């Protein structure tokens, strides 16, 4: 199933951005806090994790114990993964489950992040986190935001890459929204007719921040030259290894805690040669089940493409609207998702 819900054209960026800022009392550099005051985004690099979090040594025994817990009794030998590596200090997974709202500040159609004003969005997201902490008392759930910083487009643009690169002012606004609750941030890249090698360096200054992580979307990696949205793209293990190598270098050179890389997936062909994906102690890889539909279809996708091709960690996506397109569909609950093998450690709501 083609994820049309994620794909959107952004033809009038300046006008929509102005409307968003006007509605939320921000000029693109600041955002309203829960107490009504403005948050200055000029110092966002200091939020997200405390110094203690960044330098906290990884408990190796607890790490592998939790990985076994996430394997949820699997007896096939696939889970927990055999070639796992112990991460460097400050690693978030599997000691926390990450609950994120996904979207773009220019559009109300790409997800809850952007659809709702920040204060309302945080109220909703914290309610989801509370549900997860009730469903799983072993692994603590924490809130995060996942912002699409490079968006696949229906128009070619000046470089014919069919992408819209979000201006720094809007990425800064996303970071300011995260700062409202000291949350970690994921920046997402949809490369379209460009490449991950060309687009990743543009976000380097943000990825040098200890609380900023990365998402990449094979669906919109159009190696065949097709326009995004008409066919489903893909990444090879070599592309993913380029990204993990790039991030690992940033981590080592800047003395950062472990980075998380989220790779979206909902078909077999979206990720090729998964067995060649290399593990690095500086990077934690989440293969994310990104498809929408009725519960049985979503669980089938999870079994066929994520369970059968283990990499390291697994995520799961809930679509507030698209999962309900066909009556009597419903949203899957944390209790249901906790029964999956393996248990997902990253949950994204759109």
Secondary structure, 3 states (H helix, E strand, C coil): CCCCCCCCCCCCHHHHHHHHHHHHCCCCCEEECCCCCEEEHHHHHHCCCCHHHHHCCCCHHHHHHHHHHHHCCCCCCCCCCCCCCCCCCCCCCCCEEEEEEEEECCECCCCHHHHECHHHHHHHHHHHHHHHHHHCCCCEEEEEEEEEEEEECCCCCCCCCCEEECCHHHHHHHHHHHHCCCCEEEEEECCECCCHHHHHHHHHHHHCCCCEEEEEEHHHECCCCCCECCECCCEEHHHHHHHHHHHHHHHHHHCCCCEEEEEEECCHHHEECHHHCCCECCEEEEEEECCCCCHHHHHHHHHHHHHCCCCCEEEEEECCCHHHCCCCCCCCCHHHHCCCCCCCCEEEEC
